[in-house]
Amino acid sequence: MSSKPYQCQRCPRAFARLEHLQRHDRSHTKEKPFVCAQCPKAFTRKDLLARHIRLTHQPGTSPASQNTQSPSPAHPVPDGLDALASVVADHAHLTTLSGSNDQFPPLSVHRTPMMGGQIPNPQTPSAAPTTPLPESDFGYSLSGVPPGSFEGNDFTSFLDSVPLPSHPFSPAFQPLPLFPSLPFSPATDYDQSEREPPSETATASTPSSSILPRHGAQLPSLQPEGYQTTLKARQPTGFVLVTAQCRDKLLDSLRSYSNVVPDPSLPSRHALSRCLTGYLTGFHDHYPIFHKPTLDVESISLPLFISMASLGARYCREPDTSMRLYQVAKPVTLEHFRRVFQSGTMPAASAARDLDMLETIQALLMLISVSSWFMKDPPYHEAMSIRSLMEMLMRKDGLNRLPEYDGSWASWIWRERVKRLKLIVFCFFNIHTIVFDIPPVILTEEMTLELPCTEKEWQAPTADLWQAARNQSPGEPKFQDALSSLFSPNSGMEQFSSLGGYVLIHALLQDIWLMTKANRLALSRCNRFGSSIAPTPDLIAVEQALERWCQCWERNQESSIDPLSPHGPLSFTSAALLRLAYIRLNADCGSTRQLQTWDSVQIATSLKDNLHVLRGDRLTRAALHCAHALSTPVKLGIGFVAHSQVALWSNQHALCSLECAVLLAKWLEAVTVPHPSPGLTEQETRLRDFVLEMVMEVQHGVSRDWLLATNTRLSAAVTRLWARLFTADYIWDMVNLIGRSLDSYADLLEQNTSPGYT
């Protein structure tokens, strides 16, 4: 039976899914069934309508700000990574250009203040060129492919099928990957009418809006057209003042713990103020468990206050202060846990009991957040022991138990605090599974809470503003309902909040981890060993769920690939975790990585010797997105990003980058052997050459022949680029360990020369 049963009646193409055929058919009929309710524009797809509404009709967006463009030269020459975008433009459009196969439509350009150079602007339609564009020397190896020479499941069609939402960008931008399930059907009918309606003659010669500029092969403008200039980047939280009276009260409370802290002392109130400010500006937005508009530091319990200060001191670059506070916070919190929750004196259900439970779990989370990322001072194994106590409290309180809601702002805040804490603890446990390859403590199926609210509701400073945001909110779906809808082809869920999406991507990562372990167990029992995951119905179902997750992410107006978004960095982190999910569908990095050894050479050796990948379309697509994740740091400058932008990322970005680097290196080793069998596909050749161009952009003077002299030299060079992103002086040892491990991995590659080379 054909894998593509739906045949187009107007052209030879066939599709695996009916909705793909219907979408393709609209490219023939020019039908636009999705009409904007606020203006006459219509679109071929629902997501394009949603994007148009978000950019054009969202309050605060002025038409002037959307239509302002810089003057453009008539025939810009795409340089560097940008050349790839013009090379892989939709062949259906290119075949209409003056009957020539080597002419590409020019992209209008505008200047970005950081680069000083010309960046193609995909927002502006262009007329057909009358003369061929000069060919770029950066991306030359990707050109010369006759348009229209591909059929069906080809590389260009895959690129065309990858949507990237238009949101504010930052220099730390990393692309958002979307891998359709295999087999997939190309989608080349992206509509451009949401930008500016082109004339009938220009329509045929306008490149598809879905080419690589939407996916990060070229650097977007730091303020692309459609950027809402009324939205400001997230501003640092105001300084947290700790009064002398507050410090004295803390000291009095600390004296009651003299059995575990014989010599009670605290830093000055100025140091405590600095540490709490560091917590709110550095950690909180990645794990928003406090309601900042109503946060009163003087009412916080002693264990929670000192734990917060210890964590905040890390972000203040005061490791000694952090360690001293940790050495107080840990025994105080554990003693409080023993006195209240293990002595049998815990009060019956009451507001006081619920508050004590909440703040104790929060304090334990802070202690784990400090100790998880160091080999010593404090040692990471302390986090493993503390998390068992946190799990016990979570279960004792009820994983899905929430306070009653009476409709008031105060009761809503209290309920949302509890909900967010429990879901974030679930995610943090899952991070330990990702990092240390240990079984999850709480399974996804156990959580039945509603997903968190939008950040606009959570950050509202007054009851009136909260109520206004609440009235506009679609409401929060149940965790299990939302997760089930991701696996349903007829999902009714349109979007989720930023934190809701973060929780869901962690749930999918847990599914992938469990599926991978089951796969390894089956292989070992059949006396076969390997770490690549064979295509199964379960794997395809997860791929489809990830695709639907990405579509919901795009519909969320608060989603952004900018860590400085006013709505917080959660959606930025979720995009990195999405990339990690797709990598782990191709290779079981967790089982072979051995980060728990804290030995960079051992980690690198294990990855080199024990991680195996198999060439194929799925692996090539994963490698493509790993390469894209590196392309923007290369364009901006590895050193600049390492010293000024990586500090904005969470630790999860470093973990994702480690696996990106290794997967790409493994793929490069496989495609640069002397006589690959079978021979390289067109997709593999294009991607290999794209990576070559990136390396030659950074390593001035090296040649293509030199990089391909062995099948490990290019892999080593790319791994070095990744390593340089994580070689600055970072807050957490784990991030530095990742940088050292990548350097060690590159060393091993450079020492190895495959037979057949001289």
C-alpha positions in Angstrom: 0.0 0.0 0.0 1.4 3.4 -0.9 2.5 5.6 2.0 1.0 8.6 0.1 -2.6 7.6 -0.8 -3.9 11.1 -1.5 -3.2 12.1 -5.1 -3.5 15.7 -6.3 -5.8 15.9 -9.4 -3.9 18.9 -10.8 -0.3 17.8 -10.6 1.7 14.5 -10.0 2.1 15.1 -6.2 0.8 12.7 -3.6 0.4 13.1 0.1 0.3 10.9 3.2 -2.4 12.9 5.0 -5.7 14.4 3.7 -5.1 17.7 5.3 -1.8 18.0 3.5 -3.6 17.4 0.2 -6.2 20.0 1.0 -3.6 22.5 1.9 -1.6 21.8 -1.3 -4.8 22.1 -3.3 -5.3 25.6 -2.2 -2.0 26.5 -3.9 -3.8 25.7 -7.2 -7.1 27.2 -6.4 -5.7 30.2 -4.5 -8.5 29.6 -2.0 -8.1 31.5 1.3 -10.8 30.2 3.7 -9.4 31.8 6.8 -10.7 35.4 6.8 -9.7 38.0 9.3 -12.6 39.4 11.3 -11.0 42.8 11.7 -9.9 43.5 8.1 -10.5 42.1 4.6 -7.4 40.0 4.4 -7.7 36.2 4.0 -5.2 33.4 4.3 -4.7 29.8 3.2 -3.9 28.5 6.7 -5.2 29.1 10.2 -1.7 29.7 11.7 -1.1 32.5 9.1 -4.3 34.1 10.2 -3.3 33.9 13.8 0.1 35.4 13.1 -1.6 38.2 11.1 -3.9 39.0 14.0 -1.0 38.9 16.5 1.2 41.3 14.5 -1.4 43.6 13.0 -4.3 43.9 15.4 -2.8 43.2 18.8 -3.2 46.3 21.0 -0.2 48.6 21.0 1.0 47.8 17.5 0.9 50.8 15.2 0.7 50.4 11.5 3.6 52.8 11.1 5.9 50.7 13.1 5.0 47.7 10.9 5.5 49.4 7.6 8.7 51.2 8.2 11.7 49.9 6.2 15.1 51.0 5.4 16.1 51.8 1.8 17.2 48.7 0.0 19.6 48.3 -2.9 18.2 46.7 -6.0 20.4 43.6 -6.1 21.9 42.7 -2.7 24.4 39.9 -2.5 23.6 37.5 0.3 26.7 36.8 2.2 27.8 34.3 4.7 25.0 32.0 6.1 22.4 34.1 4.3 23.4 32.6 1.0 21.8 29.3 2.0 18.4 30.9 2.1 18.5 32.1 -1.5 19.8 28.8 -2.7 17.0 26.6 -1.2 14.1 28.9 -2.2 11.0 27.1 -3.2 11.6 25.5 -6.6 8.0 25.8 -7.6 8.5 29.6 -7.6 12.0 29.5 -9.1 11.0 27.6 -12.2 8.9 30.6 -13.3 11.8 33.0 -13.3 12.5 33.9 -16.9 12.8 30.2 -17.7 16.3 30.1 -16.1 17.4 27.7 -13.4 20.2 29.8 -12.0 18.4 33.1 -11.3 17.1 33.8 -7.8 14.7 36.5 -6.7 16.5 39.2 -4.7 15.6 39.8 -1.1 15.1 43.3 0.0 17.5 44.2 2.8 17.8 46.4 5.8 20.6 47.1 8.1 20.9 45.8 11.6 22.7 48.1 14.0 24.9 45.3 15.5 26.1 43.8 12.2 26.5 46.9 10.1 25.9 44.6 7.1 23.0 43.8 4.9 20.5 41.2 6.1 17.9 39.8 3.7 14.5 40.8 4.9 11.9 38.1 4.2 9.1 40.4 5.1 9.2 42.3 1.7 7.9 40.8 -1.5 10.2 41.3 -4.5 9.7 41.4 -8.2 11.5 39.0 -10.5 15.1 39.8 -11.3 16.1 40.7 -14.8 19.7 39.6 -14.3 21.2 36.7 -12.3 22.4 37.4 -8.8 26.2 37.3 -8.3 27.0 34.0 -6.5 28.2 34.2 -3.0 31.4 32.5 -1.9 29.8 31.5 1.3 27.3 28.9 0.4 28.6 28.3 -3.1 28.6 24.5 -2.7 24.8 24.6 -2.1 24.0 26.2 -5.4 23.9 24.8 -8.9 21.0 22.4 -8.1 18.5 22.7 -10.9 15.1 23.8 -9.5 12.4 21.3 -9.9 14.8 18.4 -9.8 13.4 17.0 -6.6 10.4 14.8 -6.1 8.4 14.2 -2.9 10.3 13.7 0.3 13.2 16.1 -0.5 15.4 18.4 1.5 14.0 21.7 0.1 10.4 20.6 0.8 11.4 19.7 4.3 12.8 23.2 4.8 9.6 24.6 3.4 7.6 22.6 5.9 9.4 24.1 8.9 7.5 27.0 10.3 9.1 29.6 12.5 6.9 32.1 14.3 7.6 35.8 14.0 8.4 37.1 17.4 11.0 39.5 18.8 14.5 38.2 18.3 17.6 38.7 20.4 21.3 38.2 19.7 21.0 34.9 21.6 18.3 33.6 19.2 18.3 29.9 18.5 16.0 28.5 15.9 12.9 26.5 16.8 12.9 23.2 15.1 9.9 21.3 13.9 10.4 17.8 12.6 7.4 16.3 10.8 6.9 12.6 11.2 8.2 10.2 8.6 6.9 10.0 6.0 5.9 13.6 5.5 4.5 15.6 2.7 6.0 18.9 1.6 4.1 22.0 2.1 5.0 24.8 -0.2 1.9 27.0 -0.2 2.9 29.5 2.4 1.0 32.7 2.0 2.6 36.1 2.0 -0.5 38.2 2.0 -0.2 39.0 5.6 2.8 41.2 4.8 1.8 43.1 1.6 -0.5 41.9 -1.2 1.7 41.5 -4.2 0.6 42.0 -7.7 -0.4 39.1 -9.9 2.8 39.3 -11.8 4.9 39.5 -8.7 3.2 36.5 -7.0 4.7 34.0 -9.2 8.2 35.2 -8.7 8.1 35.8 -5.0 10.0 33.2 -3.0 8.2 31.1 -0.6 8.0 32.7 2.8 8.9 29.4 4.4 12.5 29.3 3.2 15.4 29.2 5.6 15.1 32.8 6.9 12.1 31.6 8.9 14.3 28.9 10.4 17.4 30.7 11.4 20.0 30.0 8.7 20.2 33.7 8.2 20.3 36.1 11.1 17.0 38.0 11.5 17.0 41.7 12.2 17.2 42.4 15.9 14.0 44.3 15.4 12.2 42.6 12.4 9.2 44.1 10.8 6.2 43.4 12.9 8.1 43.8 16.1 5.9 45.5 18.6 7.9 48.6 19.5 5.6 49.4 22.4 6.8 46.2 24.2 10.0 46.7 26.1 12.4 44.0 27.0 11.9 42.6 30.5 13.4 45.1 32.9 15.4 44.0 36.0 13.4 43.6 39.1 13.8 46.5 41.6 16.2 46.2 44.4 14.9 44.1 47.4 15.3 45.9 50.6 16.0 43.9 53.8 15.6 46.1 56.8 17.6 45.8 60.0 14.4 44.7 61.8 13.9 41.9 59.3 17.5 40.7 59.8 17.2 40.9 63.6 14.0 38.8 63.4 15.8 36.2 61.3 18.6 36.0 63.8 16.2 35.5 66.6 14.6 32.6 64.7 18.0 31.2 63.8 18.9 30.9 67.5 16.1 28.4 68.0 18.1 26.1 65.7 21.2 26.2 67.8 21.2 22.4 68.0 22.1 22.2 64.3 23.7 25.7 63.9 25.8 26.2 67.0 27.2 29.6 66.0 24.2 31.4 64.3 25.2 34.3 62.1 24.0 36.0 59.0 25.6 38.4 56.5 24.7 42.1 56.7 21.3 43.4 55.7 22.9 44.9 52.6 24.4 41.6 51.6 21.0 39.9 52.2 19.3 42.5 50.1 21.8 41.9 47.3 21.3 38.2 47.4 17.5 38.3 47.3 17.7 40.7 44.4 20.0 38.3 42.7 17.5 35.5 43.2 14.6 37.5 41.6 16.7 38.8 38.7 18.6 35.6 38.0 16.6 32.5 38.9 13.0 33.4 39.5 12.0 34.1 35.9 13.2 30.6 34.9 11.1 29.1 37.6 8.4 31.6 38.5 7.0 30.2 41.7 6.6 33.5 43.6 4.0 36.2 42.9 6.3 39.1 42.7 3.7 41.9 42.9 2.6 40.7 46.3 5.9 39.2 47.6 6.7 40.4 51.1 10.2 39.2 52.1 9.7 40.1 55.8 6.9 37.5 56.0 8.9 34.6 54.5 9.9 31.8 56.9 13.5 31.5 58.0 14.3 28.3 56.0 12.9 29.8 52.8 14.6 33.2 53.2 18.1 31.7 53.8 17.7 29.2 50.9 16.6 32.0 48.6 19.6 34.2 49.7 22.0 31.3 49.1 20.7 30.7 45.6 20.7 34.5 44.8 24.3 34.9 46.0 25.3 32.6 43.1 23.8 35.1 40.6 25.6 37.9 42.5 28.9 36.1 41.8 29.5 35.7 45.5 30.2 31.9 45.8 31.7 32.2 49.3 28.6 34.0 50.6 26.4 31.5 48.8 28.2 28.5 50.4 28.1 30.0 53.9 24.3 30.6 53.6 23.8 27.1 52.2 25.6 25.6 55.2 23.1 27.4 57.4 20.0 26.9 55.2 20.4 23.2 54.7 20.5 22.1 58.4 17.8 24.7 59.3 15.5 23.4 56.6 16.1 19.8 57.4 15.6 20.4 61.1 12.4 22.3 60.4 11.3 19.3 58.3 12.1 16.9 61.1 10.3 19.0 63.8 7.1 19.7 61.8 6.7 16.9 59.4 8.4 13.9 61.0 7.6 14.4 64.6 3.9 13.9 64.3 3.2 17.4 65.5 2.1 18.7 62.1 -1.2 20.6 62.5 -4.4 19.4 60.8 -5.4 20.9 57.5 -5.4 24.7 57.9 -4.1 27.8 56.2 -1.0 27.8 58.5 -0.3 24.2 57.7 -0.6 24.8 54.0 1.7 27.8 54.1 4.3 25.9 56.0 4.1 23.0 53.6 4.4 25.3 50.6 7.4 27.3 52.0 9.2 24.1 53.1 8.9 22.6 49.6 10.1 25.9 48.1 13.1 26.0 50.5 14.0 22.4 49.5 13.7 23.4 45.8 16.2 26.3 46.4 18.7 24.0 48.1 18.5 21.5 45.3 18.9 24.3 42.8 22.1 25.3 44.5 23.6 21.9 44.9 22.7 20.1 41.7 25.3 21.8 39.5 28.6 21.3 41.5 30.9 18.3 42.0 31.6 19.7 45.5 30.9 22.9 47.5 28.2 21.8 47.6 28.3 18.2 46.2 25.6 17.3 43.7 24.7 14.1 45.6 23.2 16.3 48.3 20.6 17.4 45.8 19.8 13.7 45.2 19.1 13.1 48.9 17.2 16.4 49.4 14.9 15.6 46.5 13.6 12.5 48.2 12.4 14.6 51.1 10.7 17.0 48.6 9.0 14.2 46.9 7.7 12.9 50.2 6.3 16.3 51.1 4.7 16.6 47.7 3.0 13.2 48.0 2.0 13.9 51.7 0.3 17.1 50.6 -1.2 15.5 47.5 0.3 15.8 44.1 -2.9 17.3 42.7 -4.4 18.9 45.8 -5.0 22.7 45.4 -6.5 25.2 47.8 -10.1 26.3 47.3 -10.8 29.3 45.0 -13.5 31.8 46.1 -13.2 34.1 43.1 -11.0 36.7 44.8 -7.5 37.8 43.6 -5.9 36.7 46.9 -7.3 33.2 46.8 -6.4 32.9 43.1 -2.8 33.9 43.8 -2.6 31.3 46.6 -4.0 28.6 44.4 -1.8 29.5 41.4 1.3 29.5 43.7 0.6 26.0 44.8 -0.1 24.8 41.3 3.0 26.3 39.8 5.2 25.0 42.6 4.0 21.4 42.1 4.4 21.5 38.3 7.8 23.2 38.5 9.0 20.5 41.0 7.8 17.9 38.5 9.9 19.7 35.8 12.9 20.0 38.1 12.8 16.3 38.8 12.7 15.7 35.1 15.8 17.9 34.6 17.7 15.5 37.0 16.5 12.6 34.7 17.9 14.4 31.7 21.2 15.4 33.4 22.1 12.3 35.4 20.1 9.7 33.5 18.2 8.5 36.6 14.5 7.4 36.7 11.9 10.1 37.1 10.6 10.5 40.6 7.1 11.6 39.6 5.6 10.2 36.4 3.7 12.3 34.0 0.6 10.2 34.4 0.4 11.1 38.1 -0.1 14.8 37.5 -3.7 15.9 36.8 -3.6 19.5 37.7 -4.6 22.3 35.4 -1.8 23.9 33.5 -0.5 27.3 34.8 -2.1 30.6 33.7 -0.6 33.1 31.3 2.3 35.3 32.4 0.1 38.4 31.8 -2.3 37.2 34.5 0.5 36.1 36.8 2.4 39.4 36.6 -0.6 41.7 36.9 0.3 44.1 39.8 -3.3 44.9 40.8 -6.6 43.1 41.1 -8.2 45.2 38.4 -5.5 44.4 35.9 -5.6 40.8 36.9 -9.3 40.6 36.3 -9.0 42.3 32.9 -6.3 39.8 31.9 -8.3 37.0 33.3 -11.4 38.0 31.2 -9.3 37.8 28.1 -7.7 34.4 28.9 -9.1 31.3 27.3 -8.6 29.4 30.6 -6.2 26.6 31.5 -6.7 23.1 30.2 -6.0 20.1 32.5 -2.5 18.7 32.2 -3.7 15.3 31.1 -6.2 16.7 28.6 -3.6 19.0 27.0 -1.1 16.1 26.8 -3.7 13.8 25.2 -4.6 16.5 22.7 -1.0 16.6 21.5 -1.3 12.9 20.6 -4.7 13.4 18.9 -4.9 14.2 15.2 -8.1 16.2 15.8 -6.9 18.2 18.8 -9.1 21.0 19.9 -6.4 22.7 21.9 -5.4 26.0 20.3 -2.6 27.2 22.7 -1.1 27.0 26.1 0.7 29.5 28.4 4.5 29.8 28.4 4.8 27.8 31.6 2.2 25.4 30.4 4.2 24.7 27.3 7.3 24.2 29.4 5.6 21.6 31.5 4.3 19.8 28.5 7.6 19.6 26.7 9.1 18.1 29.9 6.3 15.6 29.9 7.2 14.6 26.3 10.9 14.4 27.2 10.0 12.0 30.0 8.0 9.8 27.5 11.1 9.8 25.2 13.4 8.8 28.1 11.1 5.9 29.1 10.7 4.8 25.5 14.5 4.9 25.0 15.1 2.8 28.1 12.5 0.2 26.9 14.2 0.2 23.5 17.7 -0.4 25.0 16.3 -3.2 27.2 14.7 -4.9 24.3 18.0 -4.6 22.3 20.1 -6.0 25.1 17.8 -9.0 25.6 18.1 -9.8 22.0 21.9 -9.7 22.3 22.1 -6.6 20.1 23.5 -3.3 21.3 23.1 0.2 20.0 21.8 3.6 20.9 19.9 4.6 17.8 16.1 4.4 18.1 14.4 2.4 15.4 11.3 3.9 13.9 8.2 2.6 15.8 4.6 3.6 16.0 5.3 5.1 19.4 8.2 7.1 18.1 6.1 8.5 15.2 3.3 9.3 17.6 5.8 11.3 19.8 7.1 13.1 16.7 3.5 14.1 15.8 2.9 15.3 19.4 6.0 17.5 19.2 4.8 19.0 15.9 1.4 19.8 17.5 3.3 21.2 20.6 5.2 23.5 18.3 2.0 24.7 16.6 0.4 25.5 20.0 3.6 27.3 21.0 3.4 29.5 17.9 -0.2 30.5 18.6 0.6 31.6 22.1 1.0 35.4 21.9 3.5 35.3 24.8 5.8 32.9 23.1 9.2 34.3 22.1 12.6 33.1 21.1 14.0 36.1 23.0 15.3 35.4 26.6 14.6 39.1 27.3 11.0 38.9 26.4 8.7 40.9 28.7 6.8 37.6 29.3 9.9 35.9 30.6 12.4 33.3 29.2 10.3 30.2 29.6 9.3 29.9 25.9 12.9 30.5 24.9 14.0 27.6 27.1 11.1 25.4 25.9 12.4 25.9 22.3 15.8 24.5 23.3 14.1 21.6 25.1 12.1 20.9 21.9 15.4 20.5 20.0 16.7 18.2 22.7 13.6 16.1 22.3 14.2 15.6 18.6 17.9 14.8 19.2 16.9 12.1 21.7 14.6 10.5 19.2 17.7 9.8 17.1 20.4 9.0 19.7 20.4 7.9 23.4 22.8 10.5 24.6 21.7 10.2 28.2 22.8 6.6 28.7 26.3 7.3 27.2 27.0 10.8 28.5 27.9 10.1 32.1 27.8 13.6 33.4 27.5 12.2 36.9 31.2 11.3 36.8 32.2 15.0 36.5 35.3 13.9 34.5 35.4 15.6 31.2 37.8 13.0 29.6 35.6 10.1 30.7 32.5 11.9 29.5 34.1 12.6 26.1 35.4 9.0 25.8 32.1 7.5 26.6 30.3 9.6 24.1 32.8 8.7 21.4 32.9 5.0 22.1 29.4 4.2 23.1 27.1 6.6 21.2 26.3 5.3 17.7 24.0 6.8 15.0 22.7 5.4 11.7 22.5 7.5 8.6 19.0 8.2 7.3 16.5 11.0 6.7 15.5 11.4 10.3 19.2 11.7 11.5 19.9 14.2 8.6 17.1 16.4 9.7 18.2 16.3 13.3 21.7 17.2 12.2 20.3 20.1 10.2 18.7 21.7 13.2 21.9 21.2 15.3 23.8 23.1 12.6 21.2 25.8 12.6 21.5 26.2 16.4 25.2 26.9 15.9 24.7 29.2 12.9 23.6 32.3 14.8 26.5 32.3 17.3 28.8 31.9 14.4 27.3 34.9 12.6 27.4 37.1 15.7 30.8 35.8 16.9 31.3 32.8 19.2 33.3 34.9 21.7 30.6 37.6 21.9 27.8 35.2 22.5 29.9 33.2 25.0 30.7 36.3 27.1 27.6 38.3 26.8 24.6 36.1 25.9 25.0 32.7 27.4 24.5 34.2 30.8 20.9 34.8 29.8 20.3 31.1 29.2 19.3 28.5 31.7 21.5 25.5 32.4 19.1 23.5 30.2 20.5 25.3 27.2 24.0 24.1 27.9 22.7 20.5 28.2 20.9 20.9 24.9 24.0 22.3 23.3 26.2 19.4 24.4 23.9 16.9 22.7 23.6 19.2 19.6 27.3 19.2 19.3 27.8 15.5 19.7 25.0 14.5 17.4 26.3 16.8 14.7 29.8 15.5 15.1 28.6 11.9 14.8 26.7 12.7 11.7 29.7 14.5 10.1 31.9 11.5 10.9 29.4 9.3 9.0 29.2 11.4 5.9 32.9 12.3 5.5 34.4 8.8 5.2 36.3 8.2 2.0 33.7 6.1 0.1 30.4 6.2 2.0 28.1 3.3 1.4 25.5 4.0 0.3 26.6 7.2 -1.4 25.6 10.6 0.1 22.2 11.9 -0.7 21.6 15.4 -2.0 20.4 16.3 1.4 23.5 15.1 3.2 25.8 16.8 0.7 24.1 20.1 1.1 24.2 20.0 4.9 27.8 18.8 4.9 28.8 21.8 2.7 26.8 24.2 4.9 28.7 23.1 7.9 32.0 23.4 6.0 31.1 27.0 5.2 30.4 27.8 8.8 33.7 26.4 9.9 35.6 28.3 7.2 33.8 31.5 8.3 35.3 31.2 11.8 38.6 29.6 11.0 40.1 32.0 8.5 42.5 30.5 6.0 41.5 26.9 6.3 40.5 25.1 3.1 37.7 22.7 2.3 40.3 20.1 1.3 42.1 20.4 4.6 38.9 20.0 6.6 38.0 16.9 4.6 41.4 15.4 4.8 40.2 13.0 7.5 36.7 12.0 8.5 37.1 13.5 12.0 38.7 16.9 11.3 35.5 18.6 10.4 33.7 17.0 13.4 36.5 18.2 15.7 36.4 21.7 14.3 32.6 22.0 14.8 32.9 20.6 18.3 35.5 23.2 19.1 33.0 25.9 18.1 30.4 24.5 20.5 33.0 24.2 23.3 33.9 27.9 23.0 30.4 28.9 23.9 30.9 27.4 27.3 34.4 28.2 28.3 33.8 31.5 30.0 33.7 31.8 33.8 30.1 30.7 34.5 28.1 30.5 37.7 27.6 26.7 37.6 30.3 24.0 37.4 28.0 21.9 35.2 28.2 24.5 32.4 32.0 24.7 32.6 32.1 20.8 32.7 30.1 20.8 29.4 32.6 23.2 27.8 35.6 21.0 29.0 33.9 17.8 27.9 33.4 19.2 24.4 37.0 20.2 24.2 38.0 16.7 25.3 35.8 15.3 22.7 37.4 17.4 20.0 40.8 16.3 21.3 39.8 12.6 20.8 38.6 13.3 17.3 41.8 15.1 16.4 43.8 12.1 17.6 41.8 9.7 15.4 42.5 9.3 11.7 40.4 6.7 9.9 42.1 4.2 7.7 42.3 5.3 4.1 43.6 8.8 4.8 47.2 10.0 4.6 
